[in-house]
Amino acid sequence: MIVSLIAAVDSKNGIGLNGIMPWGHIKEDMQFFRSTTTGYPVIMGRVTFESLGSKPLPKRKNIVISSSINNDLKYDNLFFDNSFEDVLSKLLLEKYNQIFIIGGESIYKKALDYADSIYLTHINKDYNCDRFFPEVDKSLFNSSILKSFIYNDINVDIVEYSRKKIVQ
Ligand SMILES: NC(=O)c1ccc[n+]([C@@H]2O[C@H](COP(=O)([O-])OP(=O)(O)OC[C@H]3O[C@@H](n4cnc5c(N)ncnc54)[C@H](OP(=O)(O)O)[C@@H]3O)[C@@H](O)[C@H]2O)c1
């Protein structure tokens, strides 16, 4: 099972400010996120889930990590769990080819060591964020730029980082 992290980051690795993404709606990034994650399970923290309007993303199994289970929300594709590691084990047993970790800071930190690949949309501006993507040891990953574009006069690069295979 391929474990992938996907995030948009600013020039200081910021991912959020006051519970939202401060750069607004970047159409190309939203399209990339949707096409990359659709069909696969997505795992997120409770704060990120609430930033999505407390609704699951369509056509994906949504798993929300929280210390409290919310039974009020009834969606076929929404599940709550209180342990990130238990979620990984369960998805492995369910034989998914790939899963996506979609934030926020607390969940990216837990997931980084398990990451086979990381998709980062680099937005070349500082938004004074209060939440950050964890430091990635770039020597452990190969990188390739998938797409570059300009958003509101800002350079944006979507980069895939693939963990290097250890040759024995
Ligand atoms: N730029 C991007 O691509 C991107 C993507 C996603 C999110 N974000 C941003 O990231 C920010 C949110 O990040 P965050 O770190 O504040 O929140 P978060 O990771 O989304 O959610 C934190 C919550 O997850 C639950 N949680 C985390 N670890 C847990 C554990 N070990 N056991 C049980 N529950 C656990 C807790 O929920 P309970 O309090 O319910 O127990 C905790 O309060 C927002 O600003 C959001 O916009 C950005």
PDBQT file of the ligand as one rigid body, heavy atoms in Angstrom, charges set to zero:
ROOT
HETATM    1  N1  LIG A 201      -2.162  23.509   2.924  1.00  0.00    +0.000 N 
HETATM    2  C1  LIG A 201      -2.704  22.300   2.967  1.00  0.00    +0.000 C 
HETATM    3  O1  LIG A 201      -2.560  21.494   2.046  1.00  0.00    +0.000 OA
HETATM    4  C2  LIG A 201      -3.536  21.923   4.154  1.00  0.00    +0.000 A 
HETATM    5  C3  LIG A 201      -4.130  20.654   4.216  1.00  0.00    +0.000 A 
HETATM    6  C4  LIG A 201      -4.876  20.339   5.353  1.00  0.00    +0.000 A 
HETATM    7  C5  LIG A 201      -5.012  21.242   6.388  1.00  0.00    +0.000 A 
HETATM    8  N2  LIG A 201      -4.413  22.460   6.289  1.00  0.00    +0.000 N 
HETATM    9  C6  LIG A 201      -4.497  23.442   7.375  1.00  0.00    +0.000 C 
HETATM   10  O2  LIG A 201      -3.955  22.864   8.566  1.00  0.00    +0.000 OA
HETATM   11  C7  LIG A 201      -4.590  23.447   9.696  1.00  0.00    +0.000 C 
HETATM   12  C8  LIG A 201      -5.110  22.343  10.590  1.00  0.00    +0.000 C 
HETATM   13  O3  LIG A 201      -4.006  21.609  11.126  1.00  0.00    +0.000 OA
HETATM   14  P1  LIG A 201      -3.975  21.212  12.669  1.00  0.00    +0.000 P 
HETATM   15  O4  LIG A 201      -2.713  20.511  12.977  1.00  0.00    +0.000 OA
HETATM   16  O5  LIG A 201      -4.341  22.433  13.454  1.00  0.00    +0.000 OA
HETATM   17  O6  LIG A 201      -5.249  20.269  12.803  1.00  0.00    +0.000 OA
HETATM   18  P2  LIG A 201      -5.574  18.806  12.201  1.00  0.00    +0.000 P 
HETATM   19  O7  LIG A 201      -4.313  18.015  12.116  1.00  0.00    +0.000 OA
HETATM   20  O8  LIG A 201      -6.394  18.964  10.972  1.00  0.00    +0.000 OA
HETATM   21  O9  LIG A 201      -6.539  18.238  13.328  1.00  0.00    +0.000 OA
HETATM   22  C9  LIG A 201      -6.097  18.181  14.667  1.00  0.00    +0.000 C 
HETATM   23  C10 LIG A 201      -7.048  17.285  15.425  1.00  0.00    +0.000 C 
HETATM   24  O10 LIG A 201      -6.889  15.934  14.981  1.00  0.00    +0.000 OA
HETATM   25  C11 LIG A 201      -7.116  15.072  16.069  1.00  0.00    +0.000 C 
HETATM   26  N3  LIG A 201      -5.884  14.328  16.342  1.00  0.00    +0.000 N 
HETATM   27  C12 LIG A 201      -4.641  14.577  15.949  1.00  0.00    +0.000 A 
HETATM   28  N4  LIG A 201      -3.781  13.655  16.431  1.00  0.00    +0.000 NA
HETATM   29  C13 LIG A 201      -4.536  12.782  17.148  1.00  0.00    +0.000 A 
HETATM   30  C14 LIG A 201      -4.258  11.621  17.880  1.00  0.00    +0.000 A 
HETATM   31  N5  LIG A 201      -3.007  11.125  18.012  1.00  0.00    +0.000 N 
HETATM   32  N6  LIG A 201      -5.276  10.976  18.512  1.00  0.00    +0.000 NA
HETATM   33  C15 LIG A 201      -6.540  11.447  18.410  1.00  0.00    +0.000 A 
HETATM   34  N7  LIG A 201      -6.875  12.555  17.722  1.00  0.00    +0.000 NA
HETATM   35  C16 LIG A 201      -5.882  13.212  17.103  1.00  0.00    +0.000 A 
HETATM   36  C17 LIG A 201      -7.492  15.942  17.250  1.00  0.00    +0.000 C 
HETATM   37  O11 LIG A 201      -8.897  16.074  17.193  1.00  0.00    +0.000 OA
HETATM   38  P3  LIG A 201      -9.800  16.253  18.533  1.00  0.00    +0.000 P 
HETATM   39  O12 LIG A 201      -9.454  17.608  19.058  1.00  0.00    +0.000 OA
HETATM   40  O13 LIG A 201     -11.202  16.140  18.011  1.00  0.00    +0.000 OA
HETATM   41  O14 LIG A 201      -9.417  15.147  19.458  1.00  0.00    +0.000 OA
HETATM   42  C18 LIG A 201      -6.804  17.246  16.914  1.00  0.00    +0.000 C 
HETATM   43  O15 LIG A 201      -7.368  18.362  17.572  1.00  0.00    +0.000 OA
HETATM   44  C19 LIG A 201      -5.686  24.358   9.148  1.00  0.00    +0.000 C 
HETATM   45  O16 LIG A 201      -5.198  25.682   9.079  1.00  0.00    +0.000 OA
HETATM   46  C20 LIG A 201      -5.897  23.824   7.739  1.00  0.00    +0.000 C 
HETATM   47  O17 LIG A 201      -6.414  24.792   6.860  1.00  0.00    +0.000 OA
HETATM   48  C21 LIG A 201      -3.693  22.814   5.186  1.00  0.00    +0.000 A 
ENDROOT
TORSDOF 0
